[in-house]
Amino acid sequence: MTGQTLSMARTPLVDLTGWRGHLTALGVVAFAILTLFFDDVQSMVSIWWNSSTFGHCLFIPPLIAWLVQQRLPGLRQLEPVAWAPGLIWLGLGALAWLLGAAAGVAMVRHGAIIILLQGATIALLGPAVTRALIFPLFYAFFMVPFGEELVPPLQLLTAQLTMMFLDLSGVPAHMEGIFITTPTGYFEVAEACSGAKFLIAMTAYGVLVCNVCFRSWPRRIIFMVGALSLSILANGVRAFATILVAHLTTIDAAVGFDHVVYGWVFFAIIMVVVMATAWPFFDRKPGDPWFDPRRLQGAVANHGSAGRVAGIALALIVAAPLWLATTAANADPLPARIDLPVIQGWTRSDTPMAYPWKPRFDGADHATLGRYRNANGQLVDLAIIAYERQEEGRELVGFGQGAADPDSEWVWSSPAPAPPGARGEQITAPGPVVRHVVSYYVVGGNAPTGSRPGVKIATMKARLLGQDQRAVAILIS
């Protein structure tokens, strides 16, 4: 009688045979996704490995595996089902990849791969299992390298915070864009000093802590706001401390201080401070269940066999690259040669530049640069860059493309005024030598624009619809 009672009280476990077919189908579809989009998977992993900004992404897959492992006791009590509505999310992933590939936006393509894998999981394991795995599935988005767009505004914000601390400490300083001048020297808030690396990593870490250590949403929100705010403020303090050390000692001492503190000590202390402050407010106890299997396992209809749903999923996955291959085959040729124009009131000049400058556009079919002088002696440089068609590594706008070549001594320093429909930026070289650059972009028969997102949208439209894909950049400096 006692054995019977214990047997009845024990929570029933679903036999693994019910999971085996669904997991096999999921494995086949996941393998197809990773194989078909291998170039994008490889580029994403390459960014993790080679970019210190996204080195933390290498830890995301094992963290997801750990999060799933933590949920295994509850998952064993759920029964997977093939669920056709999950194909909607997978289809959105295929569409996102198509749009990202057409526009030449790697981040969208990388995110689309995550959505495709999520959609396959939803469609082949069903809504109950999906709800049980909702956080690990969401956390997979942190595998996507994103946040480079934050670097310029964070550079300016760090420079402003540094100036505020310098004023409070009584150190005389002048700021121009991301450059700060003190009696000791001339300092640049470089990309590596923007704090983007730590802010992005702190976001991923903070979201994980919110799930593992908190149950209350208000506490989660307060923790994230505090952690991110402290990260930004701490980076400003670090930049200020580096300049202060230079002011009190020497530039060489400040460089050594910055490398040691920035690399190993300062932000480790910040993370310890964040966790120590939040520790008393953790409201998830060790051993608390991640979900209630009885609440999740509802009466969900089985939408056919896992094999059938997997077949539809494979068809959706293959459709996106097939469509792009069909429409992208059309391209109008460029002229054999592009010459600099004759401009009324201006003549060509051979006057040397104060510091050599050449914009960077990798893989351009034509690139022409010339200098003009007017009657008042004013000098203007004109660059014309043309692409017959854009593709990976041959893009009008993208990381490292544009007025400031990251492999040169020119660096972006601040936005600058520009005519309507143009992009203005100030770049600086050693000296300092300052340039004001105005950029126009043209895709196909569209009007000139200075909007980088506008260029991506026009490129996407041209590739999806098989329209004129020729693209031109015009830079006036």
C-alpha positions in Angstrom: 0.0 0.0 0.0 2.9 2.3 0.8 4.6 1.6 -2.5 1.3 2.3 -4.3 0.9 5.6 -2.6 4.5 6.7 -3.4 4.0 5.6 -7.0 0.9 7.7 -7.3 2.5 10.7 -5.7 5.5 10.7 -7.9 5.3 13.2 -10.8 5.0 11.2 -14.0 7.8 11.6 -16.5 7.2 11.6 -20.3 9.0 8.7 -21.9 12.0 9.9 -24.0 10.5 8.1 -27.0 8.0 11.0 -27.4 10.9 13.4 -27.5 13.2 11.5 -29.8 11.3 12.1 -33.0 10.8 15.8 -32.3 14.4 16.3 -31.4 15.6 14.4 -34.4 13.4 16.6 -36.7 14.7 19.7 -34.9 18.3 18.6 -35.3 17.7 18.1 -39.1 16.2 21.5 -39.5 18.8 23.2 -37.3 21.6 21.5 -39.3 20.0 22.7 -42.6 19.9 26.3 -41.3 23.5 26.3 -40.1 24.6 24.7 -43.4 22.6 26.9 -45.8 23.6 30.1 -44.0 27.1 28.9 -43.1 28.8 32.0 -44.4 26.8 34.2 -42.0 27.3 31.8 -39.1 31.0 31.8 -39.9 31.2 35.6 -40.1 29.3 35.9 -36.8 31.7 33.5 -35.0 34.6 35.3 -36.5 33.4 38.6 -35.0 33.2 36.9 -31.6 36.7 35.6 -31.9 38.4 38.6 -33.4 36.6 41.6 -31.9 37.2 42.3 -28.3 33.9 44.2 -28.2 32.0 40.9 -28.7 34.4 38.4 -27.1 31.7 37.8 -24.4 29.5 36.3 -27.1 31.7 33.2 -27.0 30.2 32.4 -23.6 26.5 32.7 -24.7 26.1 29.2 -26.3 27.4 27.4 -23.2 25.3 29.7 -21.0 22.2 28.7 -23.0 23.1 25.1 -22.7 23.4 25.6 -18.9 20.0 27.4 -18.8 18.4 24.5 -20.7 20.1 21.9 -18.4 18.6 23.7 -15.4 15.2 23.2 -16.8 15.5 19.5 -17.7 13.6 18.2 -14.7 10.5 20.3 -15.7 11.0 19.6 -19.4 10.8 15.8 -18.8 7.3 16.3 -17.6 6.2 18.0 -20.8 5.2 16.4 -24.1 6.5 18.0 -27.3 4.1 18.4 -30.2 4.5 19.6 -33.8 2.9 23.0 -33.9 2.3 24.6 -37.3 1.8 28.2 -36.0 5.4 28.2 -35.0 6.3 28.3 -38.7 5.1 31.9 -38.7 8.1 32.9 -36.6 10.4 30.8 -38.7 9.0 32.4 -41.8 9.6 35.9 -40.3 13.2 34.8 -39.8 13.5 33.7 -43.4 12.1 37.1 -44.5 14.5 39.0 -42.1 17.4 37.1 -43.6 16.2 38.0 -47.1 15.9 41.7 -46.2 19.3 41.7 -44.4 21.0 40.0 -47.4 19.4 42.4 -49.9 20.3 45.5 -47.8 23.8 44.2 -47.0 23.2 44.4 -43.2 25.1 41.6 -41.5 23.5 42.3 -38.1 20.1 41.6 -39.6 21.3 38.4 -41.2 22.8 37.2 -38.0 19.7 38.0 -36.0 17.6 36.2 -38.7 19.6 33.0 -38.1 18.7 33.1 -34.4 15.0 33.7 -35.3 15.1 30.7 -37.7 16.5 28.5 -35.0 13.9 29.8 -32.5 11.1 29.2 -35.1 12.3 25.7 -35.7 12.2 25.0 -31.9 8.7 26.5 -31.6 7.3 24.6 -34.6 8.8 21.2 -33.7 8.5 21.2 -29.9 5.3 23.1 -29.4 4.0 26.0 -27.3 4.4 24.2 -23.9 8.1 23.5 -24.4 8.6 26.9 -25.9 7.1 28.6 -22.8 9.4 26.5 -20.6 12.4 27.6 -22.7 11.3 31.2 -23.3 14.3 32.8 -21.6 17.0 30.6 -23.1 15.4 31.2 -26.6 15.3 34.9 -26.0 18.9 35.0 -24.6 20.1 33.6 -27.9 19.8 37.1 -29.3 22.9 38.1 -27.4 24.9 35.9 -29.8 24.2 38.6 -32.4 27.1 41.1 -32.5 25.3 44.4 -32.2 26.0 47.8 -30.6 28.8 49.3 -32.9 26.3 52.1 -33.6 26.6 53.1 -29.9 30.3 53.9 -30.2 30.2 57.5 -31.6 27.5 58.8 -29.2 29.3 57.0 -26.3 32.6 58.6 -27.3 30.9 62.1 -27.1 29.2 61.2 -23.8 32.5 60.0 -22.3 34.2 63.2 -23.4 31.4 65.3 -21.8 31.6 63.3 -18.5 35.4 63.7 -18.5 35.1 67.4 -19.0 32.6 67.6 -16.1 35.0 65.7 -13.8 38.0 67.8 -15.0 36.0 71.0 -14.2 35.2 69.7 -10.7 38.8 68.9 -10.1 40.1 72.2 -11.3 42.1 71.0 -14.3 41.8 73.5 -17.2 40.6 71.7 -20.3 39.0 72.4 -23.7 36.9 69.9 -25.6 36.4 69.8 -29.4 34.3 66.8 -30.4 36.0 63.7 -28.9 39.3 65.5 -28.4 40.3 67.1 -25.0 43.2 69.6 -24.6 44.8 70.2 -21.2 48.1 71.9 -20.3 49.7 68.5 -20.3 48.6 67.3 -23.8 46.1 66.5 -26.4 43.8 63.5 -25.6 41.4 61.5 -27.8 38.4 59.6 -26.5 39.0 56.8 -29.0 36.6 54.0 -29.9 38.2 51.7 -27.4 37.6 54.3 -24.7 33.9 54.8 -25.5 32.9 52.1 -23.0 30.7 50.3 -25.6 32.6 47.1 -25.0 31.8 47.0 -21.3 28.2 48.4 -21.8 27.3 45.6 -24.3 28.8 42.9 -22.1 27.2 44.3 -19.0 23.8 44.3 -20.8 24.2 40.5 -21.6 25.4 39.8 -18.1 22.7 41.9 -16.4 19.9 40.2 -18.3 21.3 36.8 -17.2 21.4 38.0 -13.6 17.8 39.3 -13.8 16.6 35.9 -14.8 18.7 33.8 -12.5 18.6 35.9 -9.4 15.3 37.9 -9.5 11.6 37.0 -9.8 10.2 40.5 -9.4 10.0 42.7 -12.6 10.4 46.0 -10.7 13.7 44.6 -9.1 14.9 43.4 -12.5 14.3 46.8 -14.1 16.0 48.7 -11.2 19.0 46.3 -11.4 19.4 46.8 -15.2 19.1 50.6 -15.0 21.6 50.8 -12.1 24.1 48.4 -13.8 24.1 50.2 -17.1 24.1 53.7 -15.6 27.1 52.7 -13.4 28.9 51.3 -16.4 28.6 54.6 -18.3 29.6 56.7 -15.3 32.5 54.4 -14.5 33.9 54.7 -18.0 33.8 58.5 -17.7 35.6 58.3 -14.4 38.3 56.0 -16.0 38.9 58.5 -18.8 39.0 61.4 -16.3 41.5 59.5 -14.1 43.8 58.8 -17.1 43.9 62.5 -18.0 44.4 63.5 -14.3 47.3 61.1 -13.9 48.9 62.6 -17.1 48.3 66.1 -15.6 49.9 65.2 -12.3 52.7 63.0 -13.7 53.5 62.3 -17.4 51.8 61.1 -20.5 53.7 57.8 -20.4 52.6 57.2 -16.8 49.0 57.8 -17.8 49.2 55.4 -20.7 50.4 52.6 -18.4 47.8 53.5 -15.8 45.0 53.3 -18.4 46.1 50.0 -19.8 46.4 48.3 -16.4 43.2 49.8 -14.9 41.1 49.5 -18.0 42.1 46.0 -18.9 42.0 44.2 -15.5 41.1 46.2 -12.4 38.6 49.0 -12.8 35.6 47.2 -14.5 36.1 44.1 -12.4 35.6 46.3 -9.4 32.5 47.8 -11.0 31.0 44.3 -11.5 31.8 43.4 -7.9 30.1 46.6 -6.7 27.0 45.9 -8.9 26.6 42.3 -7.6 27.4 43.2 -3.9 24.8 46.0 -4.0 22.1 43.8 -5.6 22.8 40.7 -3.5 20.5 41.6 -0.6 17.6 42.1 -3.0 17.8 38.8 -4.8 14.4 37.2 -4.5 14.9 33.9 -6.4 16.0 31.2 -4.0 18.4 28.4 -5.0 16.3 25.4 -6.1 13.2 27.4 -7.0 11.5 25.8 -10.1 11.9 27.7 -13.3 8.3 27.0 -14.3 5.3 24.9 -13.4 4.9 22.0 -15.9 1.3 21.5 -14.9 0.4 25.0 -15.9 2.2 24.8 -19.2 1.0 21.4 -20.4 -2.4 22.3 -21.8 -4.5 20.7 -24.4 -2.7 21.8 -27.6 -3.7 20.0 -30.8 -0.9 18.2 -32.6 -0.6 19.9 -36.1 0.5 16.8 -38.0 3.7 14.9 -37.7 7.0 16.4 -36.8 8.3 15.3 -40.2 5.6 17.2 -42.1 6.2 20.4 -40.1 9.9 20.0 -40.6 9.4 19.6 -44.4 7.5 22.9 -44.5 10.2 24.5 -42.4 12.9 23.4 -44.8 10.9 24.8 -47.8 10.6 28.2 -46.0 14.3 28.2 -45.2 15.4 27.5 -48.8 12.9 30.0 -50.4 14.8 33.1 -49.1 18.2 32.5 -50.7 16.6 31.2 -53.9 14.6 34.4 -54.3 17.7 36.6 -53.7 19.7 34.6 -56.2 17.0 35.1 -58.8 16.5 38.8 -58.4 20.1 39.8 -57.7 21.3 38.4 -61.1 20.4 41.7 -62.8 23.0 44.5 -62.8 23.5 47.5 -65.1 27.1 48.2 -66.1 29.0 51.3 -65.1 30.9 53.5 -67.6 34.4 52.3 -68.4 35.8 55.5 -66.8 34.5 58.1 -64.4 36.3 61.6 -64.7 36.1 64.4 -62.2 33.6 67.1 -63.4 34.4 70.6 -64.6 32.9 73.0 -62.0 32.2 76.6 -62.9 34.3 79.0 -60.8 36.7 76.3 -59.7 39.9 74.9 -61.3 41.8 71.7 -60.6 44.7 72.3 -58.1 47.9 70.3 -57.3 48.3 72.0 -53.9 49.4 69.3 -51.4 47.1 68.4 -48.5 48.1 69.5 -45.0 47.8 65.8 -44.2 47.2 63.0 -46.8 43.5 62.0 -46.9 41.7 59.4 -48.9 38.2 58.0 -48.1 37.8 54.3 -47.8 35.4 52.3 -49.9 36.5 48.6 -50.2 36.0 46.9 -53.5 34.9 50.0 -55.4 34.8 49.6 -59.2 35.8 53.3 -59.6 37.4 55.7 -57.1 38.4 59.2 -58.2 39.9 62.0 -55.9 40.8 65.5 -56.9 41.4 69.0 -55.5 39.8 72.2 -56.6 40.6 75.9 -56.0 38.4 79.0 -56.5 39.3 82.6 -57.2 39.5 83.3 -53.4 42.1 80.6 -52.9 39.7 78.2 -51.1 40.6 74.6 -51.5 38.0 71.7 -51.7 38.6 68.0 -52.3 36.1 66.0 -54.2 35.9 62.1 -54.2 33.6 60.1 -56.4 33.3 56.3 -55.7 31.1 54.0 -57.8 29.9 50.4 -57.5 28.3 48.4 -60.3 26.6 46.4 -57.6 26.9 46.0 -53.8 27.6 42.8 -52.0 29.4 41.5 -48.9 32.7 43.4 -48.7 31.6 45.8 -51.4 29.2 48.2 -49.7 28.5 51.9 -50.0 28.0 52.2 -46.3 29.3 49.9 -43.6 31.7 49.6 -40.7 35.0 51.2 -41.7 33.6 52.7 -44.9 33.5 56.4 -45.5 35.5 59.6 -44.9 37.7 58.2 -42.0 39.7 55.1 -42.9 40.2 53.2 -39.7 43.6 52.0 -40.9 44.8 55.6 -41.4 45.5 58.4 -38.9 42.2 60.1 -39.6 39.5 59.6 -36.9 35.9 60.6 -36.6 35.6 63.4 -34.1 32.0 64.8 -34.2 29.0 65.4 -36.4 29.1 68.5 -38.5 26.6 70.8 -40.3 25.6 69.7 -43.8 23.1 70.8 -46.5 19.7 69.2 -46.5 19.9 65.6 -47.7 23.6 65.2 -46.9 25.7 63.8 -44.1 28.2 66.0 -42.3 31.1 64.9 -40.1 34.3 66.3 -38.7 37.4 64.1 -38.9 40.8 64.8 -37.4 44.4 63.8 -38.1 47.6 64.4 -36.1 48.6 68.0 -35.9 45.7 68.4 -35.3 44.4 68.7 -38.9 40.7 69.0 -39.1 38.5 68.2 -42.1 34.8 68.9 -42.6 33.4 66.3 -44.9 30.0 66.3 -46.6 28.8 63.0 -48.1 26.0 62.2 -50.6 25.0 58.7 -51.6 23.0 57.6 -54.6 21.6 54.1 -55.3 20.1 53.5 -58.7 17.8 56.2 -59.8 17.1 57.5 -56.3 17.7 61.0 -55.1 21.0 61.7 -53.3 20.8 61.2 -49.6 23.1 61.4 -46.6 21.2 58.8 -44.6 23.0 55.5 -44.2 19.8 53.7 -43.3 18.2 55.2 -46.4 21.0 53.8 -48.5 20.4 50.3 -47.0 16.7 50.5 -47.7 17.3 51.7 -51.3 19.9 48.9 -51.8 17.5 46.3 -50.4 14.6 47.4 -52.6 16.9 47.3 -55.7 18.1 43.8 -55.0 14.7 42.4 -54.0 13.0 43.8 -57.1 15.9 43.3 -59.6 16.2 47.1 -60.1 19.3 49.2 -61.0 21.8 48.4 -58.3 24.6 50.9 -59.2 25.7 53.0 -56.3 27.8 56.1 -56.0 29.3 58.1 -53.1 30.2 61.7 -53.5 32.4 63.3 -50.7 33.2 67.0 -50.6 35.8 68.2 -48.1 
